Amino acid sequence: MKLLTKQIERQLAKAPLYSTEDSEEKKIICKFFFGSFTWYVIEAELQENGDWLFFGIVDNAGNKEYGYFTQSQLQSVTWRGWHCVERDVHFKPTVIKNINKVSNL
């Protein structure tokens, strides 16, 4: 599965790093998951090497924190030779408070 579609890339381009720093209504653009891990992307920036640097929320079985991660890091997660991280194809962009799992951040 492709982690980023052209439509998501366009949305990410409109939310560069640090653009929501002073915003009370941070918007989650897309969601990735694998096992007990979930990554919620709030901001992103395309790097010179073609990789995306994301800022968002990382949820590991209820342990949530804000942090940075890259597209290549997500793509490098494998199990028995298979890429494991998937994009939630049913996820619609929303503000953080609308996500029950992360509303206490």
Helices and strands as residue ranges (DSSP letters): H 6-13, E 27-28, E 30-34, E 37-46, E 52-60, E 63-70, H 71-76, E 78-79, E 82-83, E 86-87, E 94-95, G 96-98, G 100-102
